[in-house]
Amino acid sequence: MNFKSLVAELLQVALDENPSLFLIELKIGADNSIRILIDGDEGVKLESCIAVSRQIEHNIDREEFDFSLEVSSVGVGSPLIMPRQYEKNVGRSLEVLTVDDETLTGNLTQADQKGITLEWKAREPKPIGKGKVTVTKIKELPFVSIKSAKVIIK
């Protein structure tokens, strides 16, 4: 078994042992440097990163492969990449940049495997008369129309 396959298999075992965790990114460099980025449905605790690291490190023979290993969790300001990340952030505020370069900021009210629904308040001119009125805007966005999205921390 080659090095990349071995790492991927061991990583899957670690993720299977803790189903609330999921993989965001796995990078293996030419120098056998392993970089793993994980997220979790309830966040990621340090103990979870240690468990994933140990699962890999303790099951690869250092005599056969020389490698470095880094296991980390996504940061608060990191962009959302996977549908599962959107699902865990329902109810939070998001800033979304669409493929049409439109920036939308609103409350994430729904997320599934196809896309998301954002809701926000906007001031618009009254249909009749002078002045403005506050209206609730709702926009459904399929994932293919999202260039980037991140949670807004208040």
DRENTORKOL-3810 file (N, C-alpha, C; in nm, 4 decimals):
REM DRENTORKOL-3810
@n.u->0.0856; n.v->-0.1175; n.w->0.0000; ca.u->0.0000; ca.v->0.0000; ca.w->0.0000; c.u->0.0903; c.v->0.1240; c.w->0.0000
@n.u->0.0566; n.v->0.2203; n.w->-0.0854; ca.u->0.1397; ca.v->0.3418; ca.w->-0.0892; c.u->0.1059; c.v->0.4334; c.w->0.0283
@n.u->0.1904; n.v->0.5320; n.w->0.0498; ca.u->0.1800; ca.v->0.6203; ca.w->0.1656; c.u->0.0479; c.v->0.6966; c.w->0.1679
@n.u->0.0086; n.v->0.7542; n.w->0.0550; ca.u->-0.1154; ca.v->0.8335; ca.w->0.0500; c.u->-0.2374; c.v->0.7478; c.w->0.0818
@n.u->-0.2418; n.v->0.6281; n.w->0.0283; ca.u->-0.3554; ca.v->0.5386; ca.w->0.0553; c.u->-0.3603; c.v->0.4989; c.w->0.2022
@n.u->-0.2424; n.v->0.4736; n.w->0.2594; ca.u->-0.2347; ca.v->0.4361; ca.w->0.4001; c.u->-0.2860; c.v->0.5493; c.w->0.4892
@n.u->-0.2426; n.v->0.6712; n.w->0.4617; ca.u->-0.2872; ca.v->0.7864; ca.w->0.5409; c.u->-0.4385; c.v->0.8040; c.w->0.5274
@n.u->-0.4899; n.v->0.7978; n.w->0.4051; ca.u->-0.6337; ca.v->0.8153; ca.w->0.3822; c.u->-0.7146; c.v->0.7084; c.w->0.4559
@n.u->-0.6658; n.v->0.5852; n.w->0.4553; ca.u->-0.7359; ca.v->0.4754; ca.w->0.5223; c.u->-0.7359; c.v->0.4964; c.w->0.6748
@n.u->-0.6214; n.v->0.5328; n.w->0.7307; ca.u->-0.6127; ca.v->0.5570; ca.w->0.8747; c.u->-0.6979; c.v->0.6772; c.w->0.9161
@n.u->-0.7001; n.v->0.7801; n.w->0.8330; ca.u->-0.7826; ca.v->0.8968; ca.w->0.8607; c.u->-0.9298; c.v->0.8586; c.w->0.8630
@n.u->-0.9725; n.v->0.7762; n.w->0.7689; ca.u->-1.1117; ca.v->0.7332; ca.w->0.7646; c.u->-1.1499; c.v->0.6548; c.w->0.8896
@n.u->-1.0585; n.v->0.5717; n.w->0.9387; ca.u->-1.0832; ca.v->0.4967; ca.w->1.0624; c.u->-1.1053; c.v->0.5944; c.w->1.1779
@n.u->-1.0192; n.v->0.6976; n.w->1.1869; ca.u->-1.0317; ca.v->0.7975; ca.w->1.2938; c.u->-1.1645; c.v->0.8723; c.w->1.2844
@n.u->-1.2059; n.v->0.9081; n.w->1.1637; ca.u->-1.3325; ca.v->0.9798; ca.w->1.1454; c.u->-1.4519; c.v->0.8886; c.w->1.1745
@n.u->-1.4403; n.v->0.7616; n.w->1.1410; ca.u->-1.5480; ca.v->0.6659; ca.w->1.1698; c.u->-1.5671; c.v->0.6480; c.w->1.3203
@n.u->-1.4579; n.v->0.6601; n.w->1.3966; ca.u->-1.4665; ca.v->0.6458; ca.w->1.5424; c.u->-1.5373; c.v->0.7650; c.w->1.6073
@n.u->-1.5395; n.v->0.8790; n.w->1.5395; ca.u->-1.6087; ca.v->0.9975; ca.w->1.5908; c.u->-1.6929; c.v->1.0563; c.w->1.4770
@n.u->-1.8158; n.v->1.0063; n.w->1.4590; ca.u->-1.8992; ca.v->1.0455; ca.w->1.3444; c.u->-1.9366; c.v->1.1934; c.w->1.3380
@n.u->-1.9197; n.v->1.2672; n.w->1.4482; ca.u->-1.9522; ca.v->1.4102; ca.w->1.4422; c.u->-1.8424; c.v->1.4894; c.w->1.3720
@n.u->-1.7253; n.v->1.4280; n.w->1.3522; ca.u->-1.6155; ca.v->1.4943; ca.w->1.2803; c.u->-1.6253; c.v->1.4657; c.w->1.1312
@n.u->-1.5779; n.v->1.5605; n.w->1.0505; ca.u->-1.5712; ca.v->1.5376; ca.w->0.9068; c.u->-1.4507; c.v->1.6089; c.w->0.8478
@n.u->-1.4025; n.v->1.5560; n.w->0.7387; ca.u->-1.2818; ca.v->1.6051; ca.w->0.6738; c.u->-1.3127; c.v->1.7260; c.w->0.5865
@n.u->-1.2315; n.v->1.8295; n.w->0.6022; ca.u->-1.2394; ca.v->1.9455; ca.w->0.5155; c.u->-1.1297; c.v->1.9371; c.w->0.4100
@n.u->-1.0086; n.v->1.9006; n.w->0.4538; ca.u->-0.8983; ca.v->1.8964; ca.w->0.3587; c.u->-0.7911; c.v->1.7993; c.w->0.4070
@n.u->-0.7356; n.v->1.7250; n.w->0.3120; ca.u->-0.6210; ca.v->1.6381; ca.w->0.3360; c.u->-0.5184; c.v->1.6693; c.w->0.2287
@n.u->-0.4007; n.v->1.7144; n.w->0.2725; ca.u->-0.2920; ca.v->1.7436; ca.w->0.1789; c.u->-0.1708; c.v->1.6617; c.w->0.2195
@n.u->-0.1139; n.v->1.5935; n.w->0.1222; ca.u->0.0092; ca.v->1.5185; ca.w->0.1453; c.u->0.1114; c.v->1.5700; c.w->0.0453
@n.u->0.2170; n.v->1.6277; n.w->0.0982; ca.u->0.3207; ca.v->1.6863; ca.w->0.0136; c.u->0.4171; c.v->1.5819; c.w->-0.0386
@n.u->0.5017; n.v->1.6227; n.w->-0.1321; ca.u->0.6027; ca.v->1.5337; ca.w->-0.1907; c.u->0.7025; c.v->1.4868; c.w->-0.0841
@n.u->0.7190; n.v->1.5663; n.w->0.0218; ca.u->0.8110; ca.v->1.5308; ca.w->0.1302; c.u->0.7410; c.v->1.4513; c.w->0.2417
@n.u->0.6227; n.v->1.3978; n.w->0.2122; ca.u->0.5404; ca.v->1.3216; ca.w->0.3067; c.u->0.4926; c.v->1.4066; c.w->0.4235
@n.u->0.4763; n.v->1.5356; n.w->0.3996; ca.u->0.4154; ca.v->1.6202; ca.w->0.5024; c.u->0.2641; c.v->1.6044; c.w->0.4896
@n.u->0.2001; n.v->1.5742; n.w->0.6015; ca.u->0.0559; ca.v->1.5503; ca.w->0.6038; c.u->-0.0099; c.v->1.6678; c.w->0.6744
@n.u->-0.1082; n.v->1.7280; n.w->0.6080; ca.u->-0.1847; ca.v->1.8371; ca.w->0.6691; c.u->-0.3325; c.v->1.7999; c.w->0.6606
@n.u->-0.3957; n.v->1.7876; n.w->0.7763; ca.u->-0.5362; ca.v->1.7475; ca.w->0.7847; c.u->-0.6147; c.v->1.8599; c.w->0.8510
@n.u->-0.7234; n.v->1.8987; n.w->0.7866; ca.u->-0.8117; ca.v->2.0019; ca.w->0.8397; c.u->-0.9488; c.v->1.9378; c.w->0.8604
@n.u->-0.9980; n.v->1.9425; n.w->0.9847; ca.u->-1.1260; ca.v->1.8789; ca.w->1.0165; c.u->-1.2226; c.v->1.9810; c.w->1.0765
@n.u->-1.3500; n.v->1.9442; n.w->1.0745; ca.u->-1.4542; ca.v->2.0227; ca.w->1.1388; c.u->-1.5466; c.v->1.9228; c.w->1.2069
@n.u->-1.6371; n.v->1.9727; n.w->1.2884; ca.u->-1.7291; ca.v->1.8844; ca.w->1.3579; c.u->-1.8662; c.v->1.9471; c.w->1.3713
@n.u->-1.9655; n.v->1.8638; n.w->1.3820; ca.u->-2.1036; ca.v->1.9122; ca.w->1.3945; c.u->-2.1228; c.v->1.9960; c.w->1.5203
@n.u->-2.0478; n.v->1.9661; n.w->1.6254; ca.u->-2.0527; ca.v->2.0446; ca.w->1.7494; c.u->-1.9199; c.v->2.1147; c.w->1.7736
@n.u->-1.8474; n.v->2.1447; n.w->1.6674; ca.u->-1.7148; ca.v->2.2038; ca.w->1.6814; c.u->-1.6113; c.v->2.0938; c.w->1.6972
@n.u->-1.4862; n.v->2.1331; n.w->1.7150; ca.u->-1.3774; ca.v->2.0361; ca.w->1.7290; c.u->-1.2991; c.v->2.0687; c.w->1.8551
@n.u->-1.2883; n.v->1.9702; n.w->1.9423; ca.u->-1.2103; ca.v->1.9868; ca.w->2.0648; c.u->-1.0667; c.v->1.9433; c.w->2.0382
@n.u->-0.9764; n.v->1.9938; n.w->2.1187; ca.u->-0.8354; ca.v->1.9572; ca.w->2.1079; c.u->-0.8178; c.v->1.8061; c.w->2.1156
@n.u->-0.8948; n.v->1.7417; n.w->2.2014; ca.u->-0.8849; ca.v->1.5965; ca.w->2.2170; c.u->-0.9174; c.v->1.5233; c.w->2.0861
@n.u->-1.0072; n.v->1.5796; n.w->2.0072; ca.u->-1.0429; ca.v->1.5180; ca.w->1.8791; c.u->-0.9263; c.v->1.5267; c.w->1.7808
@n.u->-0.8592; n.v->1.6411; n.w->1.7779; ca.u->-0.7417; ca.v->1.6558; ca.w->1.6905; c.u->-0.6319; c.v->1.5592; c.w->1.7331
@n.u->-0.6131; n.v->1.5446; n.w->1.8647; ca.u->-0.5121; ca.v->1.4523; ca.w->1.9163; c.u->-0.5466; c.v->1.3086; c.w->1.8780
@n.u->-0.6741; n.v->1.2713; n.w->1.8895; ca.u->-0.7163; ca.v->1.1348; ca.w->1.8563; c.u->-0.6918; c.v->1.1037; c.w->1.7081
@n.u->-0.7230; n.v->1.1975; n.w->1.6208; ca.u->-0.6998; ca.v->1.1776; ca.w->1.4773; c.u->-0.5495; c.v->1.1658; c.w->1.4518
@n.u->-0.4724; n.v->1.2532; n.w->1.5126; ca.u->-0.3276; ca.v->1.2513; ca.w->1.4964; c.u->-0.2683; c.v->1.1184; c.w->1.5425
@n.u->-0.3094; n.v->1.0727; n.w->1.6585; ca.u->-0.2572; ca.v->0.9459; ca.w->1.7127; c.u->-0.2957; c.v->0.8266; c.w->1.6262
@n.u->-0.4183; n.v->0.8268; n.w->1.5741; ca.u->-0.4624; ca.v->0.7166; ca.w->1.4888; c.u->-0.3685; c.v->0.7013; c.w->1.3689
@n.u->-0.3261; n.v->0.8125; n.w->1.3139; ca.u->-0.2380; ca.v->0.8076; ca.w->1.1973; c.u->-0.0939; c.v->0.7809; c.w->1.2398
@n.u->-0.0457; n.v->0.8595; n.w->1.3330; ca.u->0.0955; ca.v->0.8513; ca.w->1.3715; c.u->0.1325; c.v->0.7156; c.w->1.4305
@n.u->0.0462; n.v->0.6573; n.w->1.5107; ca.u->0.0775; ca.v->0.5308; ca.w->1.5776; c.u->0.0629; c.v->0.4093; c.w->1.4856
@n.u->0.0099; n.v->0.4293; n.w->1.3661; ca.u->-0.0118; ca.v->0.3159; ca.w->1.2764; c.u->0.0688; c.v->0.3238; c.w->1.1475
@n.u->0.1634; n.v->0.4159; n.w->1.1423; ca.u->0.2541; ca.v->0.4231; ca.w->1.0280; c.u->0.3951; c.v->0.3963; c.w->1.0800
@n.u->0.4625; n.v->0.3046; n.w->1.0160; ca.u->0.5975; ca.v->0.2660; ca.w->1.0556; c.u->0.6962; c.v->0.3757; c.w->1.0176
@n.u->0.7570; n.v->0.4362; n.w->1.1184; ca.u->0.8558; ca.v->0.5429; ca.w->1.0947; c.u->0.9810; c.v->0.4904; c.w->1.0257
@n.u->1.0058; n.v->0.3625; n.w->1.0368; ca.u->1.1212; ca.v->0.3030; ca.w->0.9686; c.u->1.0976; c.v->0.2981; c.w->0.8176
@n.u->0.9710; n.v->0.2841; n.w->0.7805; ca.u->0.9368; ca.v->0.2742; ca.w->0.6386; c.u->0.9115; c.v->0.4112; c.w->0.5761
@n.u->0.8436; n.v->0.5004; n.w->0.6505; ca.u->0.8084; ca.v->0.6329; ca.w->0.5981; c.u->0.8532; c.v->0.7416; c.w->0.6955
@n.u->0.9218; n.v->0.8425; n.w->0.6436; ca.u->0.9537; ca.v->0.9612; ca.w->0.7215; c.u->0.8462; c.v->1.0639; c.w->0.6868
@n.u->0.7755; n.v->1.1159; n.w->0.7882; ca.u->0.6662; ca.v->1.2089; ca.w->0.7606; c.u->0.6510; c.v->1.3098; c.w->0.8729
@n.u->0.5840; n.v->1.4198; n.w->0.8418; ca.u->0.5413; ca.v->1.5150; ca.w->0.9439; c.u->0.3895; c.v->1.5197; c.w->0.9380
@n.u->0.3276; n.v->1.5497; n.w->1.0505; ca.u->0.1817; ca.v->1.5443; ca.w->1.0588; c.u->0.1283; c.v->1.6664; c.w->1.1329
@n.u->0.0284; n.v->1.7300; n.w->1.0729; ca.u->-0.0406; ca.v->1.8428; ca.w->1.1359; c.u->-0.1902; c.v->1.8192; c.w->1.1234
@n.u->-0.2588; n.v->1.8148; n.w->1.2364; ca.u->-0.4043; ca.v->1.7997; ca.w->1.2388; c.u->-0.4606; c.v->1.9236; c.w->1.3063
@n.u->-0.5501; n.v->1.9938; n.w->1.2380; ca.u->-0.6087; ca.v->2.1135; ca.w->1.2962; c.u->-0.7562; c.v->2.1245; c.w->1.2585
@n.u->-0.8237; n.v->2.2147; n.w->1.3284; ca.u->-0.9646; ca.v->2.2393; ca.w->1.2988; c.u->-0.9766; c.v->2.3716; c.w->1.2247
@n.u->-1.0885; n.v->2.3889; n.w->1.1567; ca.u->-1.1113; ca.v->2.5144; ca.w->1.0859; c.u->-1.1249; c.v->2.6275; c.w->1.1870
@n.u->-1.0812; n.v->2.7447; n.w->1.1492; ca.u->-1.0913; ca.v->2.8602; ca.w->1.2380; c.u->-1.2265; c.v->2.9267; c.w->1.2268
@n.u->-1.2524; n.v->3.0156; n.w->1.3184; ca.u->-1.3807; ca.v->3.0865; ca.w->1.3234; c.u->-1.4047; c.v->3.1651; c.w->1.1947
@n.u->-1.3019; n.v->3.2296; n.w->1.1425; ca.u->-1.3176; ca.v->3.3119; ca.w->1.0235; c.u->-1.2949; c.v->3.2378; c.w->0.8928
@n.u->-1.2757; n.v->3.1067; n.w->0.8996; ca.u->-1.2503; ca.v->3.0284; ca.w->0.7785; c.u->-1.3749; c.v->3.0210; c.w->0.6911
@n.u->-1.3553; n.v->3.0206; n.w->0.5600; ca.u->-1.4723; ca.v->3.0091; ca.w->0.4721; c.u->-1.5390; c.v->2.8724; c.w->0.4855
@n.u->-1.6694; n.v->2.8714; n.w->0.4650; ca.u->-1.7441; ca.v->2.7456; ca.w->0.4655; c.u->-1.7241; c.v->2.6788; c.w->0.3304
@n.u->-1.6977; n.v->2.5498; n.w->0.3329; ca.u->-1.6663; ca.v->2.4787; ca.w->0.2096; c.u->-1.7690; c.v->2.3698; c.w->0.1801
@n.u->-1.8033; n.v->2.2920; n.w->0.2820; ca.u->-1.8890; ca.v->2.1756; ca.w->0.2615; c.u->-2.0326; c.v->2.2019; c.w->0.3087
@n.u->-2.1306; n.v->2.1353; n.w->0.2462; ca.u->-2.2695; ca.v->2.1511; ca.w->0.2900; c.u->-2.2888; c.v->2.1241; c.w->0.4390
@n.u->-2.2158; n.v->2.0299; n.w->0.4927; ca.u->-2.2291; ca.v->1.9958; ca.w->0.6351; c.u->-2.1900; c.v->2.1143; c.w->0.7237
@n.u->-2.0955; n.v->2.1971; n.w->0.6779; ca.u->-2.0572; ca.v->2.3158; ca.w->0.7548; c.u->-2.1711; c.v->2.4171; c.w->0.7574
@n.u->-2.2412; n.v->2.4306; n.w->0.6451; ca.u->-2.3556; ca.v->2.5221; ca.w->0.6404; c.u->-2.4651; c.v->2.4717; c.w->0.7340
@n.u->-2.4906; n.v->2.3401; n.w->0.7302; ca.u->-2.5966; ca.v->2.2816; ca.w->0.8123; c.u->-2.5718; c.v->2.3059; c.w->0.9604
@n.u->-2.4469; n.v->2.2981; n.w->1.0041; ca.u->-2.4181; ca.v->2.3174; ca.w->1.1465; c.u->-2.4270; c.v->2.4650; c.w->1.1875
@n.u->-2.4284; n.v->2.5559; n.w->1.0896; ca.u->-2.4331; ca.v->2.6988; ca.w->1.1186; c.u->-2.5692; c.v->2.7626; c.w->1.0936
@n.u->-2.6737; n.v->2.6823; n.w->1.0762; ca.u->-2.8087; ca.v->2.7363; ca.w->1.0598; c.u->-2.8423; c.v->2.8191; c.w->1.1843
@n.u->-2.8969; n.v->2.9387; n.w->1.1622; ca.u->-2.9302; ca.v->3.0290; ca.w->1.2709; c.u->-2.8248; c.v->3.1368; c.w->1.2934
@n.u->-2.7114; n.v->3.1236; n.w->1.2267; ca.u->-2.6052; ca.v->3.2228; ca.w->1.2423; c.u->-2.6048; c.v->3.3179; c.w->1.1229
@n.u->-2.5365; n.v->3.4307; n.w->1.1388; ca.u->-2.5243; ca.v->3.5280; ca.w->1.0295; c.u->-2.4105; c.v->3.4885; c.w->0.9370
@n.u->-2.4355; n.v->3.5020; n.w->0.8069; ca.u->-2.3352; ca.v->3.4698; ca.w->0.7058; c.u->-2.3132; c.v->3.5882; c.w->0.6134
@n.u->-2.1918; n.v->3.5958; n.w->0.5600; ca.u->-2.1624; ca.v->3.6864; ca.w->0.4504; c.u->-2.1291; c.v->3.5976; c.w->0.3317
@n.u->-2.2063; n.v->3.6108; n.w->0.2250; ca.u->-2.1935; ca.v->3.5244; ca.w->0.1087; c.u->-2.1563; c.v->3.6076; c.w->-0.0131
@n.u->-2.0547; n.v->3.5619; n.w->-0.0851; ca.u->-2.0181; ca.v->3.6220; ca.w->-0.2125; c.u->-2.0614; c.v->3.5243; c.w->-0.3210
@n.u->-2.1486; n.v->3.5714; n.w->-0.4103; ca.u->-2.1991; ca.v->3.4848; ca.w->-0.5164; c.u->-2.1034; c.v->3.4848; c.w->-0.6357
@n.u->-2.1242; n.v->3.3932; n.w->-0.7274; ca.u->-2.0414; ca.v->3.3876; ca.w->-0.8479; c.u->-2.0622; c.v->3.5111; c.w->-0.9351
@n.u->-2.1717; n.v->3.5843; n.w->-0.9132; ca.u->-2.1976; ca.v->3.7099; ca.w->-0.9852; c.u->-2.1372; c.v->3.8295; c.w->-0.9123
@n.u->-2.0508; n.v->3.8029; n.w->-0.8114; ca.u->-1.9852; ca.v->3.9056; ca.w->-0.7298; c.u->-2.0830; c.v->3.9930; c.w->-0.6519
@n.u->-2.1963; n.v->3.9363; n.w->-0.6144; ca.u->-2.2920; ca.v->4.0044; ca.w->-0.5282; c.u->-2.2652; c.v->3.9590; c.w->-0.3845
@n.u->-2.2572; n.v->4.0539; n.w->-0.2926; ca.u->-2.2356; ca.v->4.0206; ca.w->-0.1521; c.u->-2.3680; c.v->4.0284; c.w->-0.0780
@n.u->-2.4025; n.v->3.9194; n.w->-0.0120; ca.u->-2.5265; ca.v->3.9119; ca.w->0.0655; c.u->-2.4907; c.v->3.8834; c.w->0.2107
@n.u->-2.5541; n.v->3.9552; n.w->0.3016; ca.u->-2.5348; ca.v->3.9312; ca.w->0.4438; c.u->-2.6707; c.v->3.9051; c.w->0.5039
@n.u->-2.6837; n.v->3.7919; n.w->0.5697; ca.u->-2.8130; ca.v->3.7584; ca.w->0.6282; c.u->-2.8041; c.v->3.6412; c.w->0.7222
@n.u->-2.9190; n.v->3.6047; n.w->0.7763; ca.u->-2.9293; ca.v->3.4922; ca.w->0.8682; c.u->-2.9490; c.v->3.3644; c.w->0.7876
@n.u->-2.8670; n.v->3.2635; n.w->0.8148; ca.u->-2.8799; ca.v->3.1345; ca.w->0.7480; c.u->-2.9971; c.v->3.0609; c.w->0.8114
@n.u->-3.1074; n.v->3.0500; n.w->0.7379; ca.u->-3.2281; ca.v->2.9893; ca.w->0.7943; c.u->-3.2449; c.v->2.8432; c.w->0.7565
@n.u->-3.1769; n.v->2.8006; n.w->0.6487; ca.u->-3.1906; ca.v->2.6625; ca.w->0.6039; c.u->-3.0695; c.v->2.6240; c.w->0.5224
@n.u->-3.0292; n.v->2.4967; n.w->0.5335; ca.u->-2.9194; ca.v->2.4430; ca.w->0.4538; c.u->-2.9430; c.v->2.2940; c.w->0.4328
@n.u->-2.9173; n.v->2.2491; n.w->0.3115; ca.u->-2.9252; ca.v->2.1066; ca.w->0.2812; c.u->-2.8140; c.v->2.0736; c.w->0.1816
@n.u->-2.8213; n.v->1.9593; n.w->0.1195; ca.u->-2.7152; ca.v->1.9166; ca.w->0.0278; c.u->-2.7154; c.v->1.9937; c.w->-0.1042
@n.u->-2.8220; n.v->2.0683; n.w->-0.1323; ca.u->-2.8322; ca.v->2.1417; ca.w->-0.2586; c.u->-2.7937; c.v->2.2888; c.w->-0.2459
@n.u->-2.8257; n.v->2.3500; n.w->-0.1306; ca.u->-2.7986; ca.v->2.4923; ca.w->-0.1160; c.u->-2.8463; c.v->2.5464; c.w->0.0171
@n.u->-2.8555; n.v->2.6799; n.w->0.0231; ca.u->-2.8906; ca.v->2.7469; ca.w->0.1478; c.u->-3.0020; c.v->2.8485; c.w->0.1258
@n.u->-3.0624; n.v->2.8927; n.w->0.2359; ca.u->-3.1595; ca.v->3.0009; ca.w->0.2333; c.u->-3.1123; c.v->3.1080; c.w->0.3308
@n.u->-3.0999; n.v->3.2301; n.w->0.2796; ca.u->-3.0617; ca.v->3.3456; ca.w->0.3615; c.u->-3.1827; c.v->3.4352; c.w->0.3806
@n.u->-3.1896; n.v->3.4978; n.w->0.4984; ca.u->-3.2984; ca.v->3.5914; ca.w->0.5273; c.u->-3.2375; c.v->3.7154; c.w->0.5927
@n.u->-3.2834; n.v->3.8338; n.w->0.5489; ca.u->-3.2357; ca.v->3.9586; ca.w->0.6075; c.u->-3.3410; c.v->4.0666; c.w->0.5927
@n.u->-3.3246; n.v->4.1735; n.w->0.6686; ca.u->-3.4154; ca.v->4.2890; ca.w->0.6635; c.u->-3.3512; c.v->4.3958; c.w->0.5755
@n.u->-3.4346; n.v->4.4647; n.w->0.4986; ca.u->-3.3861; ca.v->4.5729; ca.w->0.4114; c.u->-3.4862; c.v->4.6875; c.w->0.4128
@n.u->-3.4341; n.v->4.8071; n.w->0.3949; ca.u->-3.5192; ca.v->4.9267; ca.w->0.3854; c.u->-3.5407; c.v->4.9570; c.w->0.2382
@n.u->-3.6677; n.v->4.9667; n.w->0.1996; ca.u->-3.7028; ca.v->4.9947; ca.w->0.0606; c.u->-3.8050; c.v->5.1077; c.w->0.0560
@n.u->-3.8084; n.v->5.1788; n.w->-0.0570; ca.u->-3.9089; ca.v->5.2851; ca.w->-0.0708; c.u->-4.0499; c.v->5.2267; c.w->-0.0597
@n.u->-4.1384; n.v->5.3048; n.w->0.0022; ca.u->-4.2782; ca.v->5.2624; ca.w->0.0128; c.u->-4.3369; c.v->5.2505; c.w->-0.1276
@n.u->-4.4275; n.v->5.1542; n.w->-0.1474; ca.u->-4.4915; ca.v->5.1418; ca.w->-0.2790; c.u->-4.5727; c.v->5.2667; c.w->-0.3142
@n.u->-4.6325; n.v->5.3266; n.w->-0.2120; ca.u->-4.7116; ca.v->5.4477; ca.w->-0.2335; c.u->-4.6673; c.v->5.5502; c.w->-0.1297
@n.u->-4.6415; n.v->5.6704; n.w->-0.1749; ca.u->-4.6040; ca.v->5.7769; ca.w->-0.0828; c.u->-4.4539; c.v->5.7873; c.w->-0.0621
@n.u->-4.4189; n.v->5.8769; n.w->0.0287; ca.u->-4.2778; ca.v->5.9008; ca.w->0.0569; c.u->-4.2318; c.v->5.8147; c.w->0.1736
@n.u->-4.0997; n.v->5.8011; n.w->0.1842; ca.u->-4.0422; ca.v->5.7281; ca.w->0.2964; c.u->-4.0046; c.v->5.5860; c.w->0.2587
@n.u->-3.9593; n.v->5.5156; n.w->0.3594; ca.u->-3.9161; ca.v->5.3776; ca.w->0.3388; c.u->-3.9857; c.v->5.2864; c.w->0.4375
@n.u->-3.9872; n.v->5.1602; n.w->0.4024; ca.u->-4.0468; ca.v->5.0577; ca.w->0.4863; c.u->-3.9462; c.v->4.9423; c.w->0.4989
@n.u->-3.9447; n.v->4.8762; n.w->0.6143; ca.u->-3.8564; ca.v->4.7618; ca.w->0.6357; c.u->-3.9261; c.v->4.6361; c.w->0.5840
@n.u->-3.8549; n.v->4.5613; n.w->0.4984; ca.u->-3.9095; ca.v->4.4371; ca.w->0.4435; c.u->-3.8122; c.v->4.3228; c.w->0.4715
@n.u->-3.8675; n.v->4.2033; n.w->0.4786; ca.u->-3.7850; ca.v->4.0846; ca.w->0.4965; c.u->-3.7557; c.v->4.0254; c.w->0.3597
@n.u->-3.6275; n.v->4.0061; n.w->0.3325; ca.u->-3.5841; ca.v->3.9466; ca.w->0.2059; c.u->-3.5423; c.v->3.8029; c.w->0.2319
@n.u->-3.5759; n.v->3.7156; n.w->0.1394; ca.u->-3.5373; ca.v->3.5747; ca.w->0.1480; c.u->-3.4786; c.v->3.5352; c.w->0.0137
@n.u->-3.3623; n.v->3.4719; n.w->0.0179; ca.u->-3.2987; ca.v->3.4289; ca.w->-0.1066; c.u->-3.2476; c.v->3.2870; c.w->-0.0902
@n.u->-3.2865; n.v->3.2015; n.w->-0.1854; ca.u->-3.2347; ca.v->3.0652; ca.w->-0.1896; c.u->-3.1166; c.v->3.0629; c.w->-0.2846
@n.u->-3.0067; n.v->3.0064; n.w->-0.2380; ca.u->-2.8848; ca.v->3.0005; ca.w->-0.3181; c.u->-2.8374; c.v->2.8560; c.w->-0.3309
@n.u->-2.8294; n.v->2.8031; n.w->-0.4527; ca.u->-2.7678; ca.v->2.6709; ca.w->-0.4687; c.u->-2.6164; c.v->2.6845; c.w->-0.4482
@n.u->-2.5519; n.v->2.5788; n.w->-0.4041; ca.u->-2.4079; ca.v->2.5857; ca.w->-0.3772; c.u->-2.3264; c.v->2.6262; c.w->-0.4993
@n.u->-2.3729; n.v->2.5911; n.w->-0.6198; ca.u->-2.2978; ca.v->2.6269; ca.w->-0.7403; c.u->-2.2933; c.v->2.7775; c.w->-0.7630
@n.u->-2.3829; n.v->2.8523; n.w->-0.6983; ca.u->-2.3837; ca.v->2.9982; ca.w->-0.7166; c.u->-2.3074; c.v->3.0716; c.w->-0.6057
@n.u->-2.2481; n.v->2.9958; n.w->-0.5127; ca.u->-2.1737; ca.v->3.0570; ca.w->-0.4020; c.u->-2.0244; c.v->3.0486; c.w->-0.4299
@n.u->-1.9609; n.v->3.1666; n.w->-0.4360; ca.u->-1.8159; ca.v->3.1715; ca.w->-0.4544; c.u->-1.7455; c.v->3.1493; c.w->-0.3199
@n.u->-1.7946; n.v->3.2186; n.w->-0.2159; ca.u->-1.7397; ca.v->3.2003; ca.w->-0.0810; c.u->-1.8445; c.v->3.2422; c.w->0.0211
@n.u->-1.8295; n.v->3.1890; n.w->0.1418; ca.u->-1.9208; ca.v->3.2236; ca.w->0.2510; c.u->-1.8467; c.v->3.2071; c.w->0.3819
@n.u->-1.8735; n.v->3.2988; n.w->0.4746; ca.u->-1.8146; ca.v->3.2838; ca.w->0.6077; c.u->-1.9137; c.v->3.3319; c.w->0.7130
@n.u->-1.8989; n.v->3.2754; n.w->0.8308; ca.u->-1.9838; ca.v->3.3116; ca.w->0.9441; c.u->-1.9382; c.v->3.4469; c.w->0.9956
@n.u->-2.0349; n.v->3.5329; n.w->1.0276; ca.u->-2.0045; ca.v->3.6632; ca.w->1.0845; c.u->-2.0103; c.v->3.6515; c.w->1.2364
@n.u->-1.8995; n.v->3.6839; n.w->1.3005; ca.u->-1.8930; ca.v->3.6794; ca.w->1.4470; c.u->-1.9244; c.v->3.8190; c.w->1.4993
@n.u->-2.0240; n.v->3.8266; n.w->1.5858; ca.u->-2.0663; ca.v->3.9569; ca.w->1.6385; c.u->-2.0123; c.v->3.9786; c.w->1.7760
END
